[in-house]
Amino acid sequence: MVSKSQIKLITSLSQKKYRQQHGLFVVEGIKGIQEFLKSDFKLHSLFTVEGFFTDVTDITVVSETELKKISFLKTPQKALALFAIPIFKEKKKQGLQLLVDDLRDPGNLGTLIRLCDWFNIENLICSNHSVDCFNPKVIQATMGSITRVNITYTDLNNYISQQNLPVYGAFMDGVSVYESQLPDNALLILGNEANGISDTIAEKVTHRISIPQFGNANTESLNVAIAGAILVSEFKRG
């Protein structure tokens, strides 16, 4: 059974300030929770209908009705867990690093985290005003990939200045990525969904690249996560 205090705690975690206050975030769905249980993330509490997670000792068994009260999803996925927000460990800055400048959409960030996991990009660097990676919608979109990607929130301007690496930025008017020589070690910056890379960060870019358009000229732009997938694929293809 879920207590009123537990319901209050869980529902409050939809907001960043309460996630930071309690040091907790929400994971929903059996597969997603299993990914976190296999990782170094520390489980705080687990709520599930009967028949799941038999290898976890401390479980609160709930009804479908109770699960609906604490779920952020329209259709709850049989289980919900709270995990402690970790302090991501500093990792060697080798290979391609992906930077996001003021990214706001949770789905886009979650997809980019999955992208980093797929292409073995260890470091995802986010500007301080980008959407929180522990937002429930981001967590849902990562499908567990966040357990394998090192995420840092920082001042991008300072961060770039400290890296002795070529800086690639995605622009509509850049050189075609298909005609560019792409190094193994570099910074790749993706911008805000509506405004692209900010002027301050654009000044740090040493190589402006783009994805050429082959279709209808009325198509305004690519979704940032799709653009990121194409660009990262080209970097990894060598």
Helices and strands as residue ranges (DSSP letters): H 4-12, H 16-22, E 24-28, H 30-37, E 43-48, E 60-61, H 64-70, E 79-84, E 96-100, H 106-118, E 123-127, H 136-142, G 145-148, E 150-154, H 156-161, E 167-176, G 177-179, E 186-190, H 199-202, E 207-210, H 224-237
